[in-house]
Amino acid sequence: MKYKLLGRSGLKVSELCLGTMGFGTESGWGADKESSFAIMEAFGNAGGNFLDTANIYKLGTSEKIIGEFVSSRDRDYWVIATKYSLKDNTTNPNASGNNRKNMMRSVEESLKRLNTDFIDVLYLHIWDDLTPVDEILRGLDDLIRQGKVNYAAISDTPAWIVSKANTLAELMGWSQFIALQVEYSLIQRTPERELLPMAKHYGMTLTPWAPLAGGALTGKYLRGDIGRIKPESNRLNENSARITKEVIAIADKLNVYPSHVALQWTRQQGISSIPIVGATKLSQLEENLKMIDLVLSEEDLRRLDEASKINLGFPGEFFREDGVRLNNFGGFYDKIERR
Ligand SMILES: NC(=O)c1ccc[n+]([C@@H]2O[C@H](COP(=O)([O-])OP(=O)(O)OC[C@H]3O[C@@H](n4cnc5c(N)ncnc54)[C@H](OP(=O)(O)O)[C@@H]3O)[C@@H](O)[C@H]2O)c1
């Protein structure tokens, strides 16, 4: 395993992040404590140090399992990223959302479950479309000054909000978001419209969630093993099947697993990217870890792009059309070296 700096920070994290949304057997699926420990042990033995969880995963069980595991080993080795914003509570309007009251309460609860006195990376989980951006940034910065959180990051939020937040934080001397977590895979490429260029501009590390599209890109759905997925899911439609078949064809040619091709593709998109790979069985993690040395050729990237490309919409598609840029910038566009 190699390490990367997380965004514009000095924090060193493993080049793969372990997703722990499936730690706990609540809601009828997932890994029990013993299997979760085995998965984290194998990940740590391979050099992994970056764990992704959330207050909401398995109603707190994921954080509890991590807390128990990490505190019986070397807490300082692990980089624990957790999230705040979501909670099932129909009686208290402030028990969820991005607001400061919920942020502070959620962090206190996470610290207890994680059995630690600091969180390495705190993500805003999902944009609530209500809370002022300055309230969020000020709250996160206070937590960082208090030593309860080391770094702030953001997930599932429109690009223009993240841009505004990072610019405001820079002006105010507050901590900026160093990582952007979004659903990104060969089956979900729409973040290429605004989110990826934005993250690149701000030097944020992309941490794609569901890089295997929940398992679809391993090819197992094509074999009829659809597990807990709903039949109407876009991960089961014809387009996903076509993309997955191309992934399998390239994997067969390279003599690797389809999961390797799908994970590596997210790491060769012109931006610093650390996929968050989920596993509910030790064997899945062991298989996925073997992708570390894979590099996809230009030709394989082109084939994958061809099979999975999306319409960028406006203005991306307008820019992409060679005509506009090549003809309307005095013929210089092609000759300019880009930063
Ligand atoms: N920010 C957000 O809103 C958000 C949302 C979702 C997830 N996340 C984070 O991202 C992580 C990853 O997301 P994810 O679990 O949905 O996506 P994923 O990594 O695309 O899929 C993981 C699932 O794929 C299957 N799988 C993995 N390796 C396999 C292999 N080698 N062979 C066959 N099947 C394999 C397993 O499914 P089975 O369990 O069915 O066997 C596993 O649970 C989560 O754990 C969480 O930390 C964040």
The ligand as an SDF file (V2000), in Angstrom:
LIG
                    3D

 48 52  0  0  0  0  0  0  0  0999 V2000
  -21.3490    9.5130    1.6520 N   0  0  0  0  0  0  0  0  0  0  0  0
  -22.3470    8.7280    1.3500 C   0  0  0  0  0  0  0  0  0  0  0  0
  -23.4830    9.1680    1.1700 O   0  0  0  0  0  0  0  0  0  0  0  0
  -22.1060    7.2450    1.2260 C   0  0  0  0  0  0  0  0  0  0  0  0
  -23.1280    6.4220    0.7140 C   0  0  0  0  0  0  0  0  0  0  0  0
  -22.8710    5.0670    0.6080 C   0  0  0  0  0  0  0  0  0  0  0  0
  -21.6380    4.5510    0.9970 C   0  0  0  0  0  0  0  0  0  0  0  0
  -20.6740    5.3680    1.5280 N   0  0  0  0  0  0  0  0  0  0  0  0
  -19.3490    4.8230    1.9710 C   0  0  0  0  0  0  0  0  0  0  0  0
  -18.7720    4.1440    0.8700 O   0  0  0  0  0  0  0  0  0  0  0  0
  -18.4790    2.7850    1.2430 C   0  0  0  0  0  0  0  0  0  0  0  0
  -18.6030    1.9060    0.0410 C   0  0  0  0  0  0  0  0  0  0  0  0
  -19.9300    1.9620   -0.4420 O   0  0  0  0  0  0  0  0  0  0  0  0
  -20.7260    0.6630   -0.8900 P   0  0  0  0  0  0  0  0  0  0  0  0
  -20.4760   -0.4150    0.1030 O   0  0  0  0  0  0  0  0  0  0  0  0
  -22.1130    1.0520   -1.1990 O   0  0  0  0  0  0  0  0  0  0  0  0
  -20.0570    0.4000   -2.2740 O   0  0  0  0  0  0  0  0  0  0  0  0
  -19.0850   -0.5950   -3.0270 P   0  0  0  0  0  0  0  0  0  0  0  0
  -17.7250   -0.5550   -2.4640 O   0  0  0  0  0  0  0  0  0  0  0  0
  -19.2980   -0.2180   -4.4340 O   0  0  0  0  0  0  0  0  0  0  0  0
  -19.7520   -1.9990   -2.7930 O   0  0  0  0  0  0  0  0  0  0  0  0
  -19.4320   -2.7870   -1.6960 C   0  0  0  0  0  0  0  0  0  0  0  0
  -20.2490   -4.0610   -1.7970 C   0  0  0  0  0  0  0  0  0  0  0  0
  -19.8940   -4.7380   -2.9840 O   0  0  0  0  0  0  0  0  0  0  0  0
  -19.8120   -6.1270   -2.7400 C   0  0  0  0  0  0  0  0  0  0  0  0
  -18.4170   -6.5200   -2.9660 N   0  0  0  0  0  0  0  0  0  0  0  0
  -17.2730   -5.8760   -2.6000 C   0  0  0  0  0  0  0  0  0  0  0  0
  -16.1970   -6.5350   -3.0380 N   0  0  0  0  0  0  0  0  0  0  0  0
  -16.6590   -7.6220   -3.7110 C   0  0  0  0  0  0  0  0  0  0  0  0
  -16.0330   -8.6660   -4.3850 C   0  0  0  0  0  0  0  0  0  0  0  0
  -14.7160   -8.7160   -4.4820 N   0  0  0  0  0  0  0  0  0  0  0  0
  -16.8130   -9.6320   -4.9600 N   0  0  0  0  0  0  0  0  0  0  0  0
  -18.1600   -9.5560   -4.8860 C   0  0  0  0  0  0  0  0  0  0  0  0
  -18.8290   -8.5800   -4.2430 N   0  0  0  0  0  0  0  0  0  0  0  0
  -18.0780   -7.6210   -3.6630 C   0  0  0  0  0  0  0  0  0  0  0  0
  -20.2720   -6.3410   -1.3140 C   0  0  0  0  0  0  0  0  0  0  0  0
  -21.6850   -6.5140   -1.3850 O   0  0  0  0  0  0  0  0  0  0  0  0
  -22.4660   -7.5750   -0.4530 P   0  0  0  0  0  0  0  0  0  0  0  0
  -22.3850   -7.0230    0.9320 O   0  0  0  0  0  0  0  0  0  0  0  0
  -23.8450   -7.5590   -1.0260 O   0  0  0  0  0  0  0  0  0  0  0  0
  -21.7560   -8.8850   -0.5970 O   0  0  0  0  0  0  0  0  0  0  0  0
  -19.9330   -5.0240   -0.6670 C   0  0  0  0  0  0  0  0  0  0  0  0
  -20.7290   -4.7430    0.4640 O   0  0  0  0  0  0  0  0  0  0  0  0
  -19.4500    2.4890    2.3970 C   0  0  0  0  0  0  0  0  0  0  0  0
  -19.0170    1.4440    3.2140 O   0  0  0  0  0  0  0  0  0  0  0  0
  -19.4610    3.8140    3.0970 C   0  0  0  0  0  0  0  0  0  0  0  0
  -18.3110    3.9160    3.9510 O   0  0  0  0  0  0  0  0  0  0  0  0
  -20.8950    6.7090    1.6280 C   0  0  0  0  0  0  0  0  0  0  0  0
  1  2  1  0
  2  3  2  0
  2  4  1  0
  4  5  1  0
  4 48  2  0
  5  6  2  0
  6  7  1  0
  7  8  2  0
  8  9  1  0
  8 48  1  0
  9 10  1  0
  9 46  1  0
 10 11  1  0
 11 12  1  0
 11 44  1  0
 12 13  1  0
 13 14  1  0
 14 15  2  0
 14 16  1  0
 14 17  1  0
 17 18  1  0
 18 19  2  0
 18 20  1  0
 18 21  1  0
 21 22  1  0
 22 23  1  0
 23 24  1  0
 23 42  1  0
 24 25  1  0
 25 26  1  0
 25 36  1  0
 26 27  1  0
 26 35  1  0
 27 28  2  0
 28 29  1  0
 29 30  1  0
 29 35  2  0
 30 31  1  0
 30 32  2  0
 32 33  1  0
 33 34  2  0
 34 35  1  0
 36 37  1  0
 36 42  1  0
 37 38  1  0
 38 39  2  0
 38 40  1  0
 38 41  1  0
 42 43  1  0
 44 45  1  0
 44 46  1  0
 46 47  1  0
M  CHG  2   8   1  16  -1
M  END
$$$$
